[in-house]
Structures are given as structure tokens and as C-alpha cells.
Amino acid sequence: MTNSQLVLVYYTIFVHVLGLLFPIRLCWAVKSMTTNLKRTQIQAAPLRKLAKRIQFRHSKSESGYEDSLSSDYSESDVEVSTESEYEDELLVHAIILPNYKEEMDTLRETLEVLASHQLARSSYEIYLAVEAGEAGAAAKANILVIEFSKLFRLVEFTMHPRDIPGEAQGKSSNLCWAARYINGKHTDEKSKQNIIVTVIDSDSHLSTNYFSLINNLHYAYPVTADNTMYVPPIIFDRNAHLVPRLVRVADLLWAGAGLSGHYKTSSICPPTSVYSLPLSLVDKAGGWDAGEDAIGEDLHMYIKCFFAVNGNLTTRSVFAPASHSNVHSSGKGIRGFFGDINARYKQAMRHMWGALDSGFVLKNLTQLWWAKHGKSIHWTNTFVLLHRMFEAHFLPIHITLLLLISSVYTLLTPSSQIPRLLLQTLSLTGYIRLLSALQFIYFFFLYESYHSISLSLRQTEMVRAGLSNQIYSRRSWKTTGLDFCCFPVAGILFGSLPASIALVCQFWTTKLVYRVSKKPGREVSPA
């Protein structure tokens, strides 16, 4: 064998082993998450003792919280401080809703869900982050402010000016502008640790338990509270039954990518769309970026926070899945099918454009190395982060290319002319791919329980909040049992393909025109 063939052998085995480890970790994480969600449903308030010790005081109302569960820890693991330390402290949730050319109904429904929460009036500050480049943005925001001003502690909107050099129109720039405004309002450095900034998508529906859990975790772990990011899993449970199977499976895999970080010993768990962090950590990271290279603002901000604390970022899972909608065009029949496929592909391209963050990681690591000379860096966490970046942005492409190249090579080359070690490697990796496929099928099996318990928890809460007329996407083996058959096609069409195109295009430009993914209008079930 030549040296190049030997390198190919080693690299092929390396890539396939990583490709097998991902679904194994994913299955472990889904089982862990499902178990904790079931515990949340069965045990109404396992940390009620902690909840009773923490009282939130407000000039207009006094409110506690319930139905809470600590992330990955039992009550015995929590060291609770005395009541006197908290009695004069108010944990404020500054919720930023960045939106750009979003439908009014989508925004209104998201705010209605938030307004139904127990702590909405006492603790929620809502900031609608809009873009000056959107026609009628101020008028739309004003309508929502007037409608919901009495339902929250505060409702305001911020408007990102257009044509600022180096800043692109889209979610990241609107979010950056709103965060600067919030930071300007809260100038006391000590109180910033008790102001939790939550970022959500325009269609994100959050459980009231989401904020109750964060309250518990924030006070239960005061030592790490200042350097903690809170991350929930996501679920597509509102219109998945209306979109093509390929789109549904693509979003299921996207949710799975986020879920893969939610296991007990996980040190790296980048957020997907929804996350929370104290304002003090936002300050340490220097706020959000607004340039073209920050189009994937959730992962980008995670990386900024990670290196701002030298890799010592604490990530805590929040056992309250964030509900989302699948992209959905308004077309019907064949036209609607291809419209949905096209809309999902454009969304995938925007997701994969976030591969720029792999370079952002290397840039930050290099700068930190030269500044600290390798000291104070949490190298274990950094190594895991590098692995996750490779796994997200390069691994699917490399496996797809190796599969295509090896197939063509063995087809055109007689087996007698293929080096024995290379032939054995191709045979071995074939078995590894089969094991990986079986693991993904097992993931689909496990996902059924995760989806069912998540939907049950959300439906119960919506009924309690008087919003029981929503449409839910239920899963059954009769209608969705064959989803696992589509995952190789969906993975290539909405993963490897747009990722490859994005990486090639980024040799020439980092700019991508931000296009809003079409979401369904409000749907309600028959009375």
C-alpha cells in the first residue's frame, strides 16, 4: 500500500467510528431525557422544599412557583441556602423575541402561551426585537405591546437600525441590539446575576416549568450560577403531521442533534433555538455578535460564553421541551410537497452556514492560547467542543463522500487489484455503517416515548392555561412508523448536501441573505 492509501485507511476507520459513537450517544441521551420527563410528570414538586424557601417579592404581587425538578440532580444533591439570603432577591426573566418578517399570528400565539404562565406578571420582561429594514415593523410591535402590556411585568420593543456597517439583517443583529438595550437598563453589576436572559424563536412555545426549573437551578447552585447556560431540548409537535415525511424526519434529526448533548455526564450541550443565561454572563462574553459570521446565533453565543470563561462554562439541561413548528408552505398537493421541501432546504442551508462557527472556535482557541499560554483553559471541555464542531459540520459530509468514493472505487476496480488492508477496511466500515443505521432506528423507537411524554406535558399545561384548542402532532406507528426508512435520504438532502455547498461557498463569501422560514398560520382544533 502507498502512504496515501494507508492514510485513507486510518481516516476511514476514524470517521466511521465517530459516526457510530454519535447515534449511541443520542440513544443514551434520549433515554435519559425521557426518564427525567416522566419523573417531572409523576412527581409534581420534588423540589417543593426548595421552592418554599425562595420567595419572590414584587411591588404589585407576590408569587412562588411549583412543579419544579432539578436538572440531572435529585433533591439530595442540592445544597440549599437559607431563606434570608433570597427573601429580598427577585429573579427577573428578560425574554427576547427576535423577529424579522414574521407573521403577526405567530408572534401573538407565542406571547399568549408566555402570558399564561404563573410568573408572567411578576417576573417576565418581554422584549420584541424587530428590524428597521422590515416595513411596518414598528406598527406591528406597537400593537403587540398594547395587547400584552398588562399581562407581563414589562413589554417593550427594540428596533435594530438598518445599514449599520458590519451588521446584517436577521435574528442575530436584532438580538444583539435588544441585549444592549437590556444591559443599559440594568446597570447594577450585582443584580445582573439575577436577571436571566432567555432567547426564543418567534414560534417557540415554552412551558411554565421551564422558568420554574431555571429558578430552582439558579438558586440551588450559587457557585456556578454566574457561568451557567440553561438549555432545553426541542420538539416539533404542532404541525409535523401536515408536512412531507422527508421534512418531518429532517426536523426530527435536527431535534436529535440537540438532544444528543442532554445526558447526565455531558459537559458540552450547545443550545438549539432556545436558551437562557444570566446577564452577567452576557457581559463576560461581550454580548451577541451581529455580523454575517454570527448567523447561527445560538451556537455562536455558546462559543463566546465558553471561551469567555476559559472553557469552564456550566450547561444545565432544563427538563421542559421547547415546542416548535416545522417549516410549511401554503401550497397543496404536489406543489405543496415541493414547496415544503424547498422551504426546508433553505432553512437547512441557513443552519449549515453556521459551519463558520467551527472557524470561530479555532480562532478563539488560538487567541486564548497565546494570551494564557495554555494556562487556565479547561482542556477536556475544549477537546469535546472541538469534537462536536467536527461532528456537526464535517462528519456527515466526510461519511457521505467516503461512501460514494469507495462504492465507485470498488465498482471500477477488480478486487484482486485492491490492497488487502484497504479491502478489509471497506468491509469493516460497511459493518460499522450497518450498526450505525440500526442505532438510528433504535433512536426512532426511543423518540416515540420522548415525543409522547413531551406532548402530554404540554397538552396538560395548555388545558390548564385555557389554550386547549391547539392542534397537536401525535405520532403512531400507523402514520409515522416508517419515518426511519427516510433518514438516510433526509440526512443527505438536508444535511450533507447543504453543508457541502455552504463550505464551498464560504471560500468566497461569509454573507448569506437571511430568509425567514415559512411557518404555518394559527390552527385550532374543532370545538
N, C-alpha and C positions, 0 to 999 in steps of 0.2 A: 504493500500500500504506500501511496505517496503521503507526504506530510499533510497536504491539504485534505486528502481523504480521511486521514486519521483525526484531524481537527473536526471534520464533518461528523465523524462517528461520535466523538465525545460530546459535541454540541447537540447533536440529535437526541442522544440519551438524556442530556441535561434538560433540554426543553421539554421533552416528553414526561420526565419525572415531575417537573414543575406543573405541567398540565394535568397530571394525576393528583398532585397534592391539593390543587385548588378545589375540585369537587369534594374531596374528602373533608377538607376544612369547612366547606359550605354546608355539607350534610350535618357535620358536628354542630355548627352554629345554628342551623335551623332547628335541630332537636333541642338545643339549649334554650333558644328563644321561645319555642312553643311551650316548653316546660314552665318557663317563668311567666308566660302569659296565662297559662292555666292556673298557676298559683295566684296571679293577680285576680282572676275571676272567682276562684274558690274562697280566697281569704280576703274579706272586704277591706280590712285595715290591719295588716300585720305589723305596721309601724305606728299604730294609733297612739301608743305611749309617747313616741317621739313627737307626733303631730300635736298632742295635747300640750307639750312643753313649749311649743313655739307659737306665740300669738302675734298676729299682725295687727298693728294699730293704724288707724287712718282717721282723719278728722271727721269724715262723714259716715264711716261704717266700720264695724269690727267683724273680721271673718277668719275662721280657721280653715282647715282642709281635711279631707278624708280620702278613703280608697287609695292609699299610697303603698308602694312597695319599693324597697331599696334595690337599686340595680346591682345584680350579681352578689348581693350580700344579705345575709339574714340579720334579724334584729340583734342577735348576739354578737355580730361582727361590728356593730356600730357603737362608738363611744359618744354618748350624748352629753353635751354640756348642760349647765344649769339654766333654768328658765330666766334668771335675772340677766343673763348675757344677751338674750334675744328680745326681751319684752319691749324695748324701745326701737327695735330694728324692723324696717319694712322691706321686704324683698319685692322689688318692682320688676315687672316683666315688660321690657321695651320691645314690642313686636313690630318688626319692619316687614312691610308687604310691598316689595319692589314689583312694579308692573309697567309694562310697555306695550301699548296697543292691545290690552286685554279687554274682554267683554265685561260690561257692567254687571251682568247677572253672575258671572263667575266670582267677581270680587265681592259682590253683595252676599252671596251664599257663604263664602269663606268667613266674612265678618259675622254673619248670623250664627255660625257654629261657635266662633270665639265668644260672642256675646252671651251664649247660653251657659258659659262656664261659671262656676261658683265664685271665682276670684276676679271676674271680669271688671266689676265696678271698682273694686278696691285696689287691684294690683296691675291691671293691663293698661299699658300706654301704647296706642296704635299709631304707627307712622306709615302713611301711604307714600311710598317713594315713587314719584312719577317723573316723566321725561318731558322737558320743554319742547323737544322736537316732535312730540305727538300732538296732533291737532285736537283741541278740546280737552286736553289732559287736566287742566286746572278746573274746568267746569265739572268734569266727571268726579274729580276728587272732592270738590266742594259739596256736591250732592251727597256723597257718602259720609263726609264729616258731619253734615247736618242731620242725616238719618241716624247715625250711630253715636252722636256725641254724649247722649245721656246713658248709654249702655256700657261705657268704659270709663276708666279713671281719666283718660285723656285720648282724644282723637285729633291728629293733625296730618297735614301732608307737606312733603318737601318736593321741590321741583329742581331737578338737575338741569342746569343751563346747557344749551346746545353750543356746539362749536368750541368747546374748551380744548386747547391743543393737548394731544396725547390721551384724551378720554373718548371712549366710544359710546355710542348709544346702546343701551341694553341694561340687563339686570345688575351687572357688577357696578356700573357707574352710578345708577340710581341708588343702589345700596350704599355705596361709598359716600355719596352726598348726604343721605339721611343719617348715616352714622356720625358724620362730622357735626351735624346739627344736634344730635342727641348728646354728643360729647361736650358741645358748647353749653348745653343746658345744665349738665351735671358736672360741675367743676370741682366739687369736693372729692379729693383723692380717696379718702377713707370710705365714702359711701359708694364709690364705683364698684366695689366688690359685691355689693348687694343690689346692683342693677344688672339684671340678666337680659342680654340682648338675644332675641330669637329671630331668626331669618326663616321665612316660609315662602313657598311659591304661591302664585295667585290662586291656585286650585287646591291648596293643602288644607285638609280638614284635620285639626288636632283634637285629641281627647283632653278633657279637663284633667284626667290623670297625668297627662304629660307634664303639666306645670306643677301639679302636686308632687310628683316624683322628683322633679328638679328641686323643689323647695326642701324636701327631705334630704336629698343627697348633698345639697349645698351646705346645710347646717350640720349634717352628720359627719362630714369630712372637712372641717375648717382648715386643716393644714394644707390641703391641696386645692381648696375651693378657688383660689386665685388663679390657678393654672389648669382649670378643668374645662373641657368642652363636652357638652351633653348631646348625645346623638341617638335618635330613634331609628328603628327600621322603617321602611316604607312598604306600602301595599297598594296595588291597583285594584280597587274593589267597587268602582262606581259604574263603569261602562265597558268593562272587559268583555262582556257578552255581546256587545254591539260591534266590535272591531274584528277584522280578519284574524284568523288563528296565528298567522305569522307575526302580526303586530302584538297580539296578546302574549305570545311566547317571548318576543324580544323584550317586552317590558317586564315579564316575569324574570328573565335572566338579568335584566338591569337591577331589579329589586334584589335578586340573589347576590349580585356583586356587592351591594351594600351590606346585605345580611351576613356575608362571609366574615365580617370583622366582629360580629357580635357573639363571641364566646367568652367564657369566664376569664381565661388567662390572656386574652388579647390585649396587646399594648398599642396597637395601631388600628384605628377604626375611623377612616375618613367618612364624613357625612355625605348623604345624598339628598340634596334639595333643602332639608330641614335640619337645623341645629341651633344650639344655644350656647352662649358663653358670657362670662361676666364682662362688664365694660372695662374693668381694669386689665383684663387680658387683651381686649381690643386695643387699648392704649399701648401695651407692651409690643404688640405686633405692628403698630403704626397704622391701624385701620385697614380697610379694604382697598385694593388697587382698582383703578378704573380704566386701565389701558386695554389694548387688544389682546394682550397675553393673559388677561385675567377673565376670559370668557367663562371658564369653569370656576365660578367664584367660590363655590363650597369647598372644593379640593384646594384651590389656591389659598384661601384663607386658612384652611387647616395647616398647610405647609408653612405659611407665615407664622402662625402661632407656635408650631412645632419648633422652628428654629429660633424664635424669639426667646424661648425658654431652654435653649440648648438641647432639644430633644426630650426634655422632661415634661412633656405635655401629658396630662391625665385625661383620658377619654372614658366617659361612663355611659353605658347603654341605658336608655330610657325605655322601659317596657310598656310603651303605648304607641303602636304603629301609626305613622302619619299616612292618612288616606290621600290618594291621588287619582286623577283620571288619565286614561290612555288618550293619546292624540287621536282625533276623529274628525274626518271631513264631513261635509253636509251632503255628499253625493249618495246616490242609491245604486244598487245593483253592481254591475261590472265597473261603472265609472266610480262608484263609491269605494269599491275594493282597491282599485289602483290609486285613488285619491288618498286613502288611508296609508297605503304602502309608501307613497311618495312623501306624505307628511311625516311618517315615522323615519324615513331615510334622512330627511332634512334635519330632524331632531337628533338622529344618530351622528350626523356629520358635526353638529354643534357640540355634542358630547365628546366625540373623538378629537375635536380641535383642542380639547383640554390636554392633549399629549404634550403641549407646550409646558405643562407643569412638571414633566419629567426633567426638562432642562432647567426649570426653576429650582427644583430640588438640588441638582448638581451645582448650580450657581450659588445657592445659599450654603451648601456644604463646603464649597471651596472657600467662600468668604469667611465662614465661621472657623475653618481650619487655620487660615492664615492669621485671623485675629486672635484665636485662642491657642494656636499651635497644638490642636488636638485635645486640649485640656477642657474639662467640664462638659464635654459632649457625651450624651448618652448613646454609646456606640451600638448597643443591642437594638434599641428602638430605631436608630438611624438605618441600620442594616435591614431591619424588617420593612421600613418605609421604602427603601430602595427596591426591595423585592416586590412590594405591592405596586410600585410605579411600573416596573418591568412587566408585571403580571397584567396590569390594566391596559397598558398602551402598546406593548410589543409582543407579548406571548401569543395572543390569538393569531397575529399576522404570521409569526415565525412557524407556528404549528401548521397553519394552512399552506404556507409556501413549501415547507418540508414535505408535507403530504403530496402536494401537486408535483413537485420536482422528483421525489422518489418514485411516484407512480409512473411518470413519463420515462424516467431512467430505466426502471425495471421492465417497462414495456418495450423499449427500443434496444435494450442490451441483453444478450443471451446470458443466462445465469452462470454459464461456465466462464464468462469473462468478468464477472463481478467478484471482487476480492471477498474471500470467505468471511472476514470480520465484518465487512460492510453488509454482506448478505444477512449475517446473523443479527446485525443491528437493526436492519429493516424489518426482520421477522419479529424481533423483540419489541420494537416500538409499535408494531401492529397490535400485539397483545396489550401493550400499555394503553393504546387508544381505545381498545375494546373495554378494558377495565374503567377507563375514564367515562366512556359512554354509559356503562352500567351504573356508575356513581351518579351521573347526571339524571338517569332515570329514577334512581333512588331519591334524589333531591326532589323530583316532581311528586313522588309519592309522599315524602315528608311535607312538602309545601301545602298539600291538601289540608292537613291538620292546622298548620300555621294560618292559612287563609281562613279556615272555618272559625277558629277561636278569635282571630282578629276581627272578623266581620261580626261575630256575636257580641263582642265587647262594644264595638262602635254602634251597632244597632240598638243595644240596650241603652246606651247613653243618649242616642238621638231620640228615642222614645221618651226618656226622662226629660229631655230638653224641649219636647214639643215639636220636634222636627222629624217625626216618624214617617212622613210621606216621601222620603227619598227613595231613589232606585238603588238597589244593591246588586253587585255581580256575584252570584253564587257559583260555586264550582261543583260539578258532579262528574262521575266517571262517564256518564252517558254523553255529555256535551263537551267536556274538556279532557277526557281521559286519554285522547290521542295527541295532546299537546307535545308530549315528549318526542313524538315522531318528527316534529318540525324543528327541534332545537338546533341540529347541525346547519340547516338552511338559514334559520333566523340568525344564528351566530355569525355566519359568513356575511349575509346580506346587510345586517345592521351592526356588525362588529368588525370583522376583519376587513371588509371592503371599504367602508368609510374611514376606518383607521389608516389603511394604506394610502388612500387618496389624501387624507389630511397630512400625513407625514411627508409625502412627496411635495404637496403644495407649500408646505412650510419652509421648503428650501428657498422659496421666492418671496413669501409674504407671511406675516403673522395676522393679517387682517381677515376677518370673516364677518360679513354683514349679518347682524343679529336679526333673525326672523322668528316671530312668535309662533310656537306650535299651536295649531288649531285644536281647541278643546271643545267638548260638547256643551250645548246650552243646558240650562237647568231642566232636569226631568224629574217628575214626581210620579209616584205610583198611584193607580186609580184609588179613589176613596172607597 
